[in-house]
Amino acid sequence: MSSVSPRFNVQKFILCGVLFFSVPFSLAMAEEKTFKQRVTDLVLQQWNSLGLREGTTSVVVIKGLPSGYEVSHDCTTSLKFVPIKQLRPGDNGIEVTCDVRASWSLMLNADIQVFRDVVVLRDNISRGDQVTASNLTLHKRNIADLQRGYFTSFEPIINNISKRSLKAGTALNPRMIDLPIIIKRGQSVTLKVDRAGFSVDMKGLALKKGRKGDKIKVKNSSSGKILYGTVLSANFVLID
């Protein structure tokens, strides 16, 4: 006569119990994932309809869905959402509704992450250092995190001066750098006057230091008259 050990019966009972409880749990998880994915797709579709940004990749992360939350199967195919404000990179409040359940709605958060190549530092630099091409590289970053701006090419940055010490990997923004001083106080400069019908160059003296585009005070070397003009280059100032 064959016999079954008590140990085998216990193991069989445990296995059956695990299978029994795991099936509905797995179904619930699959249902939740489907709901999340549906909402994600809806948000991403509307975001892209606002205008694709060249060179970017957008990702939507849905937050705020209660753990273990269940939604009826018919709602997974009849969902709608309304953004609280116009969609933008970063966190967005949204209200999700379902056509077949008029009294049901759910407030969630849609985190829109927009990735693109931006200029970051390859090396540590110190305050006052001139930035060169060898200091720079491109790296994909979420521009929603770059609220103070960013650069997408090296050209506007090269030969600029760092306003403070910065670590390698920092995504540069316009507040971190400054144009180099190209005219020093007391320097001899050429004063350029452009008016309708004529143009005149005169010798002058810079009374203030300046970067390209700065307005500085200068003196006409011949007349001694004090004038104001815009720095064009290391030697030229365009008189207002």
Summary of the structure (lengths in Angstrom):
residues: 240
radius of gyration: 32.2
end to end distance: 112.9
largest distance: 126.3
contacts: 638
relative contact order: 0.09
helix: 24%
strand: 40%
